[in-house]
Amino acid sequence: MYTVNEKNHELAGSVYFLSDLIGIKILNNEKKIGKLRDIAIREHEKLPTVTHLYVARPFGHKPLMVPWERVSSINPCRITVDLDSLEKYEGEPAESQVLLNDHILDKKVIDMDDNEVDVVYDVKLVLRNRVLYVTDVDFSRYALFKRLGLKPIMKLLFSGTNLLKKETLSWSYVQPLPEDIGRFRGAVKLRILKEKLSDINPIDLADILEELSEEQRLAIFNELETGHASDTLEEIEPRVQRTLISSIKKERAAELINDMTPAQAADILSILPAAEADGILELIDKENAHKIQHLLDKQEEKITNLTTSHFIKLPPDTTVSQVLSQFKDMAKDKDEIAYIYVAGEKDTLVGVLDIKEVLQAELNDKLSDIMTTSVISLKPDNTLDEAAEMFARYNFRSIPVTDENEVILGIILYRDVMNLKHRFV
């Protein structure tokens, strides 16, 4: 017996859609034995895997449950299996088996508040290393038209438009199906729950939101507390950022923008229509709004408008023990926590150290004992281009900005400079 991919090596990584497979002929020893009626899966780890093919046979013959291991080859026209005896595999699906066609296709997709937002029109499967995975549910109009047999007509009428854009949602964001699946006639529900949102990293949450429909995305985003929402918004791609900000109240948008550094805020507001951006700026802190406006208007290339005061600054006689015991409070709401800036009288910058140096030091050591005194800094009249060159040369996460008396005025972050450099330089 040969198995999937041993005969057809070119099938590695092949993608299939359930609607294309249902009804295709099943061959055993080059003889047609029936048609594919359904596909049974097992929810295993992150993505479900196919366990059996449910094969309908001609009138008078019992259906077959063919284990996936007995599949020799698969393509959109036919599936070949290797069975020594058909009688051995006769039977019906067990009550506990999940069937894609029967249990998933045409089911409603509901959000975490049980609001209907979509319908599953198709299911995506991917073949990798002899295993057929269920990777996505498809709720696009493209899938709907294909199911209705209208795909050729729709391509002709709407060629070049986004009407036929495919919209899929990873199965990993779907809640586990009920154990009594045989009686399942409910809806497909998202895995993302309100009480779990705060535990999701902003980068991961941004990835999730980008995959959801506008209704689902807005429902989830509105549940985030301000800091988490602001951090997540920064990580979302511009197209989705624009849609989200336009969908929420101006007051909420202003609250989120005000929680960002001026550079981050300018980066997001720059993708909005001018009138919408101006309306949000009117509602935020005046000092922040002034800095952001300068960046948006491209009238000020000096780094002063990119600085943030949200960093850790401590006197030289602070001990390592004090830093470690109070670090959680020190780091709260800070834009940079990897560096500790040491300031003497009148906020004169005298040193800097990495938090890793603190962790490796003795508890009784003072910051003045372990800090680096040769501090690289920028001046208020330095340009964005000069700051970018300094970041490229030293590979720092942030650089302090000091006046002529070495008084620390703030710090400038690598991500802010490098994200904006293309726009101003």
C-alpha positions, 0 to 999 in steps of 0.5 A: 500500500502507498499512502498520501504523498508517496505516490503523489509527491506534488500534493505536499502542501495542497489546499482544498475546499470542502465544497469542491470535494463533496460529491467527487468519486471515490475509487478503489483499485481503479473501480468507482465505489461511491461518492464523498458524502462527508469528512470526519475530523478530530479536534486535536491541538490547534488544528483539527485533523481528518480521520475518516471519509464518509462515502455514499454508495449506490442504492442497496449498498451500505455507506463506508467509513474509510480511515484517512490512512487508507487514502492513496491520493486526493485531487479535486476530481477523485479520491483513490483509496486502498481497501482490501475489503469493502465490507470491513469498512461499512458503517455510519459515523459515530455520534461523537464524530464531527462531520464538516458537511453536516455539522459545520457547513451553513452554520451561523458564526456568532461573536462572543455576545451571541450576535450573528455575524456570518455564515460558514459557506466553506471549509479550507483544508491543507495537506501537509506531511500526509496529514489533512488539516482543517485550517479555516472556515470561509464566510466570504461572498466568493464561497457563497457564490461558488456554492450557488454555482454562480462563480463564473457569472460573478467573475464576469460581472465583477472582475477587478473588484473586491466583491469576490475577495476571500474571507477566512477565519482560522479554525484556531479562533473557533470554540471547541464543538460540543461532545454530543456533536450528533445532536449539534444544530447550533452555531459556530462560536468564536473562541475569544472570550471577554475575560481572556482578552486581557491575557492576549499579547497586543501583537497576537491580538492584532493578528486575531483582529485582522482576521475577523469581520468588521462586526466581530473586530469592533465587538472585541476591540470595544471590550479592551481597556484603554492601555491594552487597546492603545497598544493593540491599535499600534500593531494593527495594519493601517487599513484595519486601523482606519476602519477601527478608528472610524467605527468608534466614538471620537472620545474613545479614539482620543483616549487611545491616541492620548495614551500613545507617544506623539510619534505613534499617534501621528503614525496612526492619525496620518492614515485618517481623513484630515477632518477626522484627525483634526476632530480627534486632536481637539479632544486630547491633551493640548501639549500632545496635540501640539507635538502630533500636529507638528509631525502631521504637518511635516513642519518640524523635523526636530526631535523635540516633538518625538520625545517622551517623558515616560521613562525610568529616572533614578538618583545615583545613590539608589540601591539595586535592592530598591530597584528590584523591589520597586521595579514593577511600580517604576515600570508602570505606564512607561514607554521604555523599561529596559534602560534606567537613566541616572540623574543627579542634582537638577536632573543632570544626566550622569549615567545609564544602565541596562536592567540586565546589569541591575539583575546581575549586580549585588543587592547593596550596589548603588546605581552609581557603582554599576552605571555607564557614565559615558552616555550617548545623547541627542540635543533638542535641535538634532534632526530626525535624520541625525537621530536615525543615524545615531540609532543605526550606529549604536543599536540602542532601544532609546536615546536621551535628549539633554540640553546644553547643561546635560539636563535630561529633557526626555528620551526618544524611542527607536521605534518612533524614529525608524517608523517615521523616518521614511515620512520626514527624511 
